Amino acid sequence: MGVFVFLPLVLPLSAWPIARLAEQHLHPRAATWLLTAVAVVLAVCSTLCLALLMVVGTAQLPGNPLPDGWSDPEVREAVPYDEVAGKAAIPALIAVLVSCGRAAWRHHRVRLQASRALDGLPPRSVAVLPDDVPYAYALPGRRDRVVATTGMLHVLTGPERRALFAHERAHLVGRHHRFLLAVQLAARANPFLRPLRTAVAYTTERWADEEAAARVGSRRLVARAVGKAALVSRGAPGVTLAGFAAPGPVPRRVAALLGPAPSARNWPPAFTAVGLAAWGAAAGTTVSAFSSANAAVSLFFILKAATPL
């Protein structure tokens, strides 16, 4: 088991370079998939290792329900710094579970409240709320819907409204709320993954921007709609729901839309900054997976040998 149990807790640092470079140099769709996959794997590995450390720490506590053999010196020697790390892992894992549970519950509650706000409106793909506060967002569910207020629609011209609707439909078709929820939970599981959460929040918007530009046939039109909406919008009701122009790096989105369309390449050239960062993140993720698997298997056999028949 050794130090392998600690590596997944810090290996998310290996993904920091790609979190910044992917959103600049990869197609937004490819960047979203890559960053989300890396974040989820790293979060699962670090949480698993916290659980392994918690087993060792719990076994040392007086009156615990675990077999007495699990607190033998031979078992404790399998985990470096067991006295400190084992016991510290108990509140750390509890905090992770509580934080992730609260985030998942908030996501469910926001979606439920947003759905109830549409009760009584015609069952159309676009729901217009009579509200002077300008905002728009994509609401997934049994019937995916684009939600916009009259305040937002009054700000935009007819073509800009078509760009808005195309943008929000792209969020629904791409199931972007799942990516946002996945990286949100990953960042709650390991704070070192917060840069990836921020990056995915940006790449999903860029993904929808590119899809909207292809649908309406004008990148400049989408850029103008995003810029105008950003000046007045308050964003989506929750961080895991995609909004048209939520507060954030809107100037970068507008600049990207005013430039050429991104390359459809799904993986960058190896000998570039983004390529090296991608391979570095892939290597860190692989090492994290092998380390957590090694620690889990080692501890399993150690505890099995220490368990009285």
N, C-alpha and C positions, 0 to 999 in steps of 0.2 A: 504494500500500500504506500508507505513512505511519503515522500513529498508530492507524489502524483495527486493526492487528494486536494492539495492546495492550488495546483496549477490552474484548474478551470475557474477559480475565483478571480484570477488576475488576467487570464488570457484574453478577455474582452478588450483589453488595451490594444491588442494587435489589430483590431478592426477600426480604430480611430482614423487612420489615414484614409481608408477606403470610404469611410462615412462622408468625408468632405470631397474627395476626388470623384467618386462615382456620380454624385449629383451634377458635377460639372462636365464630365467627359463621357458618360455612358448614356444610352437612350433611357429616358425616365422609366419605361416599363422594365428594362433589364436591371436598372439600378434598384428599383423597388423590390423585385424578386430576390436579387442578390443580398441586399441589406437585411431584408426580412428573414431570409433563410439563415444567414449568419447569426442574427440576433437571437432567433428562436433556439438554434442549436446551442449557442454559448450559454443562454439562460437556463436551458434544461440541464446542461452539464454542471453548471455552477450550483444549481439548486440540488441536484443529486449529491454532489460532494458535501454540501451543507448538511443534507440528511444523513450521510454516512458519518460525518463528524458528530452529529447530534446523537446518533446511536451510541457512540463511544462515551460522549459526555453524559448521557442519561444513565448509562450503566454504572457510572461512578457515584450517582446520587444515592444516599441511604433510603431504603424503603421502596426502591423502584421495582416495578413488576417484571423486569427482565431476568433471565436466568443468571444465577450468581457467577457462572463461569465467564460471562461477558465482561466482567470487571476484573478479571485476573490480570496480573502484570504482563503475561505473555500477549494478551489482547491489547493492552494499553501501549505496549512497546511498538505495535504495528502502526501507531499514529504518532508522528512527532509532536511534541508539545501538547500531549493529550490533556494535561491538567488545565491548560488555558484554552486551547482551541476547542476541545470537546465541549466544555461547559459554555463557552461563548457562542457556539453554534446553535445552542438551544433557543435563546431569545432571537438570534438572527434569523433562524428559519421560521419561527413564529411570526416575526415581523414581515418576512417575505410573503407568507401565506395570507396574512391579514391584508397586506397592501394589495396583493393581486386579487384577493376576493373583493375588496372594496372597489377596485377599478372595474372588475367584471360586472359587479352589481350596479355601479354607476352607469356603465354602458347600457345595460339592460333597462335601467330606470329611465334614462334619457330617451332611448328609442320608444319606450312605452308611453312616456309623456308626450313625445312628439307625435306619435300615432293618435293618441286621444285628442290632441289639439285639432286634428283633421276630421273628427267625427262631425257628421252633418254636411260635409262638403261632397260634391259629386265625385264618384269613384273614377277619376281620370288620372292619367299618368302625371299630370302637372296640377298641383294644388296651390291655389293663390289665397293667401291669408289677408284679410282686411286689416292691415297693420301699417302704420306710417313709419315704423322702424325698418330700415332697409336691410334685409338679409336673405340669403338663399342657401339651400343645402340639399344634399341627396339623402333620402330616407329609405333605407333598405327594409324589407319585410316580405310578408306573403304577397303584397302588391307593392313593388318598388315605385316610389313616387319622387318627383322633384318638387320641392317646397320653395315657394318664393312669396314675398310680401308685396302688397301694392306699392309700398314705399320704394322697394328695389326696382320694380318694373317701371315706375314713373321716372326713375333716374336714367334709364337706358332707352335707346332708340329701338325701333323694330329689329333691325339686323343685330344689334347688340343683345337683344333678348334671345334671339335664336342662338347666338354664341353661348349665352348663359345656359340655356336648356341643353345644348349639345355637351357642354362641359359637365353638367350634373348627371346627364345620362351616361357619360363615359365613366363617372365614378360608380354608378350602379352596375353597369355592364362588367367593369373590371373588378367588382366586389372589393373596392378599396377600403371599405370599413373593416374588412377582415385583416388586411395588412396593418392598418392603424391600431387595431385592438391587439394584434400579436406583438408589435413592437412596444406598445404601451405596457403590456404585461411583462415583456422581457426586461424593460427598463426598471420596472418595479422589482423584479427578481434580482437584478444586478445593476446597481447605479452606474457602473462603468459603461453600460449600454445606452445611456441617455443620448449621446451623439448620434447613434443610429436611429433612435426614435425621432429626433429632430430632422434628420436627413430624409427619412421615409415620409414624414409629414409634407416635406417639400416635393419629393419626387412623385408622390401620388397626384399632387396638384399639377405638376409639370406634365405628367402622363395624360391627365384629363385635358390640359391645355392643348397638347398636340393632337389628341383625338378630336377636340372641338374644332381646331384649325383645319384639320382634314375634312371634317364634316361640312363646315360652312365655306370652305375654300379660300379663307383669308386669314393669315396669321396676324396681320395688322388689325383686323377687326376684333379678334379675340383679345389682343393686347390692349386695345382701347377699352373694351368692355371690362377687362380685369382691372385696369387702372382706374376707371370711373367708379366701379363698384367698391374698390378698396378705400376710396376717399370717404365713403359713407357707411360701409358695411360694418356690422358688429360680429360677423362670422357665424359659424354653426353653434348649436346649443351644447355640443360636447366635443371633446378632443378626438373621439373615435368616429365622428361623423364628418364627412368632407364638406367644407363650405366653399363658396365660389371665390370669395376674396377675404379670407380671414386675415387678421393681423399677422404679419410675418414678412418673409422676403419677397413681397410683391414686386419691388423694382427689379429684382433678378428675374422673376418670371416674365415681366414685360420685356426686359432686355433680351431674354432668350427667344421670345416670340418675334421680336423685331429682327432677329438674326436668322441665319439659315436653319433649316430643319435638322434635328440631330441625326447622326448616323444610326442605322438600324443594327449595328454590331452589338451582339450580346455579350462578348467578352473582349476586353481591350488587348492590344498588342503587348507582348510580354515585357519588352524592354522600353517601357514608358513608365512615367510616375504612377499613373493609374493602374497600369498592368502589374507593376511591382507591389502596389498596395493591395490589389485584388488577390494576388498570389500569397501575400503576407497574411491577409485575412483568412484565406482558405487554409493555409498552413496552421494558423492559430486555432481555427475551428477544428481541424483534424486532430491536432495534438490534444485539444480539450476533450474531444470525444474519446480518444484512446485513453487519456489519463483517467477520466471518470469511469470508463469501463474497466480499466485495470484496477482502480481502487475498489470498485463495487465487487468485482469477482474475488479479489484478494480478501476483502473483509468478509465476504460470504463464507469462504473456506475457513478463515480464521475463526469466525463465530461458530461455524458448524463443528469444528474440531473442539472448541471450548464448551460446547453445549453438552451437558450430561445426558447420557442415554436413559 
